[in-house]
Structure formats: structure tokens, C-alpha cells
Amino acid sequence: MPIINASQFITELDRSENLCDQLALALRQKIQQGILEAGTRLPATRALANELEVSRTTTQLAYDQLSAEGYIVSRRGCGTFIADMAATIASLSPKPASGNYSGLSAYGQSLLKTDFYPYFDTVAKPEKDSDFDFRCGLPDANLFPHKQWLKAQRKILRSTNLNHMHFLQAQGVAELRKNLVRHLKRNRGLHCREEQILVTSGFQQNLQIMMRILCEKRDQILTEYPGYPVVETMANAEGLQVSKVEVDESGISVSDLEKKSNSNARLLYVTPSHQYPLGVVLPVERRRALIAWANKRNTFILEDDYDGEFRYAGAPIEALMSLDDNERVVFMGSFSKTMSVGIRLGFMVLPESLVEAAAKARWCMGGFNQVIDQLTMAALIADGTYDKHVKRCKLIYSKRRKELIGALSKSLKCSYKITGDQAGLHLTIWIPGLNKTKMLKLIAMTETAGLRISALVNRQFSGAVSE
Ligand SMILES: Cc1ncc(COP(=O)(O)O)c(C=O)c1O
């Protein structure tokens, strides 16, 4: 058989990447595709190196690799050839995936069926530096306390206590749980024990744990409408039945909740501190009514303390869980808004009866959170840095809020009403007579002007970051 030349199996090399790997890959693919047949003689390593303008070591290493894999054989004094077994090896090699695997579990299949847009693989940041991004759920990343975080982390890493590195407790680092107990008592009026706290990677994991330990397929989960769309997506992925309960100007409607809930109702998701997205703070009568409903139904309430730390007028409102004396409420906290979504750190305060199952479920989801980050957060809470940081953020956000409301009053020529400006990172502007067509036009105009907003069209979100 004639000797082939390099151009028959490789057309170009990217000189910024590993040349040996590229060469081996090109040859392997041509053999697997049957383009280079058994017995074909390959150029000598020196000739190939000259032809490709690479070092001889590169060609030698590529041949060695393919020889070790069984694709080629070298015969002393004769040269290097495609091995007789190459076709067999190629047929045993995994084929490139085409479409999804057909043997997926019911869960795997429901993941494929569920629409994950726009959370999955997208970056929730302004496209241009000059953009003004007013979309729901975006804290200012520049406010992250870099210096304090670094200082605390350095101190932890310098400590000689290596036990931290062997930490295996799914419930979370004791220091963090202890400090959270004090923090919650002081700031959220919530009295709980360290044993009730489970450290997690944030709200999404909290929700997944609860769905996993409390729901069977097709059970009902009730959520606010309009509400946090992540809940619906995740519940769909778990095969649950999602029912949406109307939110009026005082928050979630208890009469609609009575109407929508069925005998399979297992969970109710609410954002009582600052309703997402309307911004209503749930009044105490409704809080009591929700707890009475949950007691009657034997259902659990998932209290997402969304924006709970950012209350501008007066003291923070007590957590819904603090009104519950029948183990019906699960309090869910996250550091995504007060610190950064990137640290993936959150927690739950659980009724005692759910602690063991929830901690075991957490362990099944990757064990536990990164220990150094947990210790860092614990240190920042313990020495008051976290409280100071939240206070500073609150001042900055409240100033921006005032400026925004002032600018709106000067420039918005139509009649409008603002709600939800007492707490949190967003407010809602109601413009009467804005139908869907006009709203879509408005969104397009804001985008052209380098401004990004989340809009509610017929109670459906459009353009929300965490939509
Ligand atoms: C309503 C609501 N709850 C909770 C969170 C926090 O989610 P996580 O802790 O998964 O980042 C967000 C984040 O955008 C949110 O919008």
C-alpha cells in the first residue's frame, strides 16, 4: 500500500492548542469513520513533522498514543500502519451523541420536556456596560463586600484547624447555623434552634429538597400568580401539578387559595416579605389565614423570605414562621440578594419533624456546601460585618429608589401608580390602559434606549431576569 500524506487526514492545526492531541484526534476520527483502512501505511514521524511544521516529538507522541489505543501498529524497519483491529475498535467506540438517550427515567424525560428558558446557561447581566438594568431580581454585583470576604476567608485559611477540611455534616457548619439562629432572632423575629437549620446552596435547592421529601408525582403545589416562575419550572420538572393562586393588592388571596387547592395539595409557596413580583408585604390577617389553611389541610407553607432583609420603612416584618405553632411553615433564606447569587449559599429553618429527611436529601444532592464559604459567612455574621453590609446596601438601594421615583414623576406623562416600594430590590409601576401590544412596544423602546425592565403582560412576565 502507498504511504499516505498528512493532507489526507489533517487539514489544519490550531497552533495555540495542543498539537499532539489534534493530530491524534484527526487520525483517530479518520480511522473510526473508515476513511483510513487497515493496512494503510502512515508517513514516518520525521516526514510528518516536516510536512506539518511541528516537532518530531509531537508526531511521535501522537503515534504512541494511537498505538497504545490499538489503532496503529509499528513494524520495525517497515513503518507504521493502520491496525487490522482498527475497524473493530472503531465499532466499539462510543458514537457521538445524536439526540437524547431514549432510556431516560421519568424524571430525566420530564427535564427534557420542561422549558428551562431563560435560566439555563444564560448570563443575567447587562449586555452592555452602559445598560441600566432594572429587571426583577438583580442585586448590584458591585456591592459585594470583597474586602471583608477576602479578609475573613484569609483568616480561616490561615487557621491550623484542618478539621474543617474533613467536615462531613450535611446540615452545615455548626458556626454558621449558630450565628444564623442569633441573626434570625434579631432581624426576622424568628426563634429557632440550631438543629432546625439546614445550610443549602440557596432557594432552588431548598425548593427541590421540599418537593422531594414531601411530594409524590402529580401532587399539587400552589404558587402565587403572578409569582416567581422558577417555582413552576422546577415543579414541572418534578412532575407536580402547579396551581396558581391570585395575588391582589394585599398579597396572596386566601379565598382563591381555598378554591384552587385540592386534596393532593402538599405545598404552598409564598413570598410574604415582598411579594415577587408585585412587592406587596403580606398583612398579618392573611398570614394567620394561611397558617389556618395549612393546619386544616395538613399542608406545608414554603416561606421564601425574598427581600426580607431589605425593608426601607420601619423594622423588618416578622417572619410568617414566627406565627406558626403547629410545624406548618418552612422558612427559606438565601444570601443571593444580600451578598451575591454567585456564592450559592442559603438555608432553611425546618419544623423539627422534617429535619432528618431534609438533611438526608441535602446530602444526596452533593453532600454539603463548600466549607470555607460557610465559615466565611459565619464569621461575617458573628462580627457584625454582615449586618453592616446589609445596612449599607439598604441605604444605597433606598437612595436609588427615591431617585427613580423622583425621575418617574418628572418624566412619565401618563397616569400611573407605584406599589411595592417599601421593601426589596424592585418596585411595580402600574400604567392603566397598557394593553399587550402597547406593552410590547414599550419594552422594545426601553431596550433601544439601553434600559432593561421586567414587564407584566396579562400577569405573565416578559423580560424578567429570574423569569
Ligand atoms: C423570588 C425569589 N426568591 C428567591 C431567590 C433566591 O434564589 P437562589 O437562592 O436560588 O439564588 C430569588 C432570586 O432571584 C428570587 O427572585
The ligand as a MOL file (V3000), in Angstrom:
LIG
                    3D

  0  0  0     0  0            999 V3000
M  V30 BEGIN CTAB
M  V30 COUNTS 16 16 0 0 0
M  V30 BEGIN ATOM
M  V30 1 C -38.4270 35.2780 44.4460 0
M  V30 2 C -37.0150 34.8180 44.6730 0
M  V30 3 N -36.7700 34.0160 45.7110 0
M  V30 4 C -35.5190 33.5700 45.9760 0
M  V30 5 C -34.4580 33.9300 45.1900 0
M  V30 6 C -33.0940 33.3990 45.5310 0
M  V30 7 O -32.8260 32.2880 44.7780 0
M  V30 8 P -31.4370 31.4820 44.9330 0
M  V30 9 O -31.1400 31.4220 46.3960 0
M  V30 10 O -31.7100 30.1520 44.3400 0
M  V30 11 O -30.4120 32.2710 44.1970 0
M  V30 12 C -34.6750 34.7520 44.0860 0
M  V30 13 C -33.5590 35.0970 43.2050 0
M  V30 14 O -33.6870 35.7310 42.1770 0
M  V30 15 C -35.9740 35.2230 43.8250 0
M  V30 16 O -36.2130 36.0400 42.8000 0
M  V30 END ATOM
M  V30 BEGIN BOND
M  V30 1 1 1 2
M  V30 2 1 2 3
M  V30 3 2 2 15
M  V30 4 2 3 4
M  V30 5 1 4 5
M  V30 6 1 5 6
M  V30 7 2 5 12
M  V30 8 1 6 7
M  V30 9 1 7 8
M  V30 10 2 8 9
M  V30 11 1 8 10
M  V30 12 1 8 11
M  V30 13 1 12 13
M  V30 14 1 12 15
M  V30 15 2 13 14
M  V30 16 1 15 16
M  V30 END BOND
M  V30 END CTAB
M  END
